[in-house]
Amino acid sequence: MSELHSNLSGNQRRKMKSASRLYAVQALFQMEHSSLTVDSVRMEFLNHRFGETYDGDEMLDGDITHFTTVIETAVNYQASIDQQTDRALVAKWPLGRIDPTLRALFRAAGAELRDTGTPPKVVISEYVDVARAFFPEGKESKFVNAVLDHMAREARPDAF
């Protein structure tokens, strides 16, 4: 653990990890809608988004390692994560028909379910919170919860 991380409280580290999840969804969305590589988008976020001020609000610093792991895993395993997401969706709504922000969210969450030691219930809760940030009306967060629950049970059945 870096010296910076060892000086942070557990609550600060959790907030940074939560912020990195939000940034990961934004980065994956950006990659899908541009020809930018994972490396160029990662550098843009690290250099211009983490801790920056927008409209007078300072953005939280994200956990750089977590952010990088999530986006790289999502890109490297996108086909299998997308297949897993498709299995969790109802037949009338294949992944290609859902909102691009939700697609990015499912890819980030799928990456985290696949490649981290974070308990699946924590992953689900965190990404439902991310969904609420993008869709404050609320119906999308219920949809995200149901899809991620299905994905988590498939990816990590031992955790349930």
C-alpha positions as CSV (number, residue, x, y, z in Angstrom):
1,M,0.0,0.0,0.0
2,S,1.4,3.4,-0.9
3,E,2.2,5.9,1.8
4,L,-0.7,8.1,0.6
5,H,-3.1,5.2,1.1
6,S,-1.8,4.3,4.5
7,N,-2.4,7.8,5.7
8,L,-6.1,7.8,4.6
9,S,-9.0,6.6,6.8
10,G,-11.0,3.6,5.7
11,N,-13.9,5.9,4.9
12,Q,-11.7,8.1,2.7
13,R,-10.4,5.0,0.8
14,R,-14.0,3.8,0.3
15,K,-15.0,7.2,-1.1
16,M,-12.1,7.1,-3.5
17,K,-13.0,3.6,-4.6
18,S,-16.6,4.7,-5.1
19,A,-15.4,7.7,-7.1
20,S,-13.2,5.4,-9.2
21,R,-16.3,3.3,-10.1
22,L,-18.1,6.4,-11.4
23,Y,-15.1,7.5,-13.4
24,A,-14.7,3.9,-14.8
25,V,-18.3,4.0,-16.1
26,Q,-17.7,7.4,-17.7
27,A,-14.4,6.2,-19.2
28,L,-16.0,3.1,-20.7
29,F,-18.8,5.2,-22.1
30,Q,-16.3,7.5,-23.7
31,M,-14.3,4.7,-25.2
32,E,-17.5,3.2,-26.8
33,H,-18.3,6.6,-28.4
34,S,-14.8,7.5,-29.6
35,S,-11.8,5.8,-31.2
36,L,-9.7,6.5,-28.1
37,T,-7.7,3.6,-26.6
38,V,-8.0,2.5,-23.0
39,D,-4.5,4.1,-22.3
40,S,-5.5,7.5,-23.7
41,V,-8.8,7.6,-21.9
42,R,-7.1,6.4,-18.6
43,M,-4.5,9.2,-18.9
44,E,-7.2,11.8,-19.7
45,F,-9.1,10.8,-16.6
46,L,-6.0,10.7,-14.3
47,N,-4.7,14.1,-15.6
48,H,-7.9,16.0,-16.1
49,R,-10.8,14.5,-14.1
50,F,-9.6,13.1,-10.8
51,G,-9.8,15.9,-8.2
52,E,-10.7,18.6,-10.8
53,T,-13.3,21.4,-10.1
54,Y,-16.4,21.6,-12.4
55,D,-18.9,24.4,-12.0
56,G,-17.5,25.2,-8.6
57,D,-17.7,21.6,-7.3
58,E,-14.5,19.7,-6.6
59,M,-14.6,16.2,-7.9
60,L,-13.3,13.4,-5.6
61,D,-10.0,11.8,-6.3
62,G,-10.5,8.3,-7.4
63,D,-8.5,5.2,-6.4
64,I,-6.2,5.1,-9.4
65,T,-5.3,1.4,-9.1
66,H,-9.0,0.4,-8.8
67,F,-10.0,2.6,-11.7
68,T,-7.3,1.2,-13.9
69,T,-8.1,-2.4,-13.0
70,V,-11.8,-2.0,-13.7
71,I,-11.4,-0.3,-17.1
72,E,-8.6,-2.6,-18.3
73,T,-10.5,-5.7,-17.2
74,A,-13.7,-4.4,-18.9
75,V,-11.8,-3.9,-22.1
76,N,-9.9,-7.1,-22.1
77,Y,-12.9,-9.2,-21.2
78,Q,-15.6,-7.2,-22.9
79,A,-17.0,-10.0,-25.0
80,S,-17.5,-12.4,-22.1
81,I,-18.8,-9.6,-19.8
82,D,-21.3,-8.6,-22.6
83,Q,-22.4,-12.2,-23.0
84,Q,-22.9,-12.5,-19.2
85,T,-24.9,-9.3,-19.2
86,D,-27.0,-10.5,-22.1
87,R,-27.9,-13.7,-20.2
88,A,-29.0,-11.5,-17.3
89,L,-31.2,-9.3,-19.5
90,V,-34.7,-10.3,-20.7
91,A,-34.8,-11.5,-24.4
92,K,-36.6,-8.4,-25.6
93,W,-33.8,-6.2,-24.4
94,P,-30.4,-7.4,-25.7
95,L,-27.4,-5.4,-24.5
96,G,-27.2,-3.4,-27.8
97,R,-30.7,-1.9,-27.1
98,I,-30.1,-0.6,-23.7
99,D,-28.8,2.9,-22.8
100,P,-25.1,3.3,-23.5
101,T,-24.4,4.5,-20.0
102,L,-26.0,1.3,-18.6
103,R,-23.9,-0.7,-21.0
104,A,-20.8,0.9,-19.6
105,L,-22.0,0.4,-16.1
106,F,-22.6,-3.3,-16.7
107,R,-19.1,-3.7,-18.2
108,A,-17.5,-2.0,-15.2
109,A,-19.5,-4.0,-12.7
110,G,-18.9,-7.2,-14.7
111,A,-15.1,-6.5,-14.7
112,E,-15.2,-6.0,-10.9
113,L,-17.2,-9.1,-10.4
114,R,-14.7,-11.0,-12.4
115,D,-11.4,-9.6,-11.3
116,T,-11.4,-8.3,-7.7
117,G,-11.8,-9.5,-4.2
118,T,-14.7,-7.1,-3.6
119,P,-17.7,-9.1,-2.3
120,P,-20.4,-9.3,-5.0
121,K,-23.0,-7.6,-2.8
122,V,-20.7,-4.6,-2.3
123,V,-20.2,-4.5,-6.1
124,I,-24.0,-4.5,-6.7
125,S,-24.6,-1.9,-4.1
126,E,-21.9,0.4,-5.4
127,Y,-23.0,0.2,-9.0
128,V,-26.6,0.7,-8.0
129,D,-25.4,4.0,-6.4
130,V,-23.6,4.8,-9.7
131,A,-26.8,4.2,-11.6
132,R,-28.6,6.6,-9.2
133,A,-26.0,9.3,-10.0
134,F,-26.7,9.0,-13.7
135,F,-30.4,8.3,-13.4
136,P,-31.8,10.0,-10.3
137,E,-35.4,9.2,-11.2
138,G,-34.9,5.7,-9.7
139,K,-36.3,3.1,-12.1
140,E,-32.9,2.4,-13.7
141,S,-31.4,1.6,-10.3
142,K,-33.9,-1.2,-9.8
143,F,-33.1,-2.6,-13.2
144,V,-29.4,-2.4,-12.5
145,N,-29.9,-4.1,-9.2
146,A,-31.7,-7.0,-10.8
147,V,-29.3,-7.5,-13.7
148,L,-26.2,-7.2,-11.5
149,D,-27.7,-9.7,-9.0
150,H,-28.1,-12.2,-11.8
151,M,-24.6,-11.5,-13.1
152,A,-23.1,-11.8,-9.6
153,R,-24.8,-15.1,-8.9
154,E,-23.4,-16.5,-12.2
155,A,-19.9,-15.1,-11.7
156,R,-19.5,-15.8,-8.0
157,P,-22.2,-18.4,-6.9
158,D,-20.1,-19.3,-3.8
159,A,-20.7,-15.8,-2.4
160,F,-24.5,-16.3,-2.1
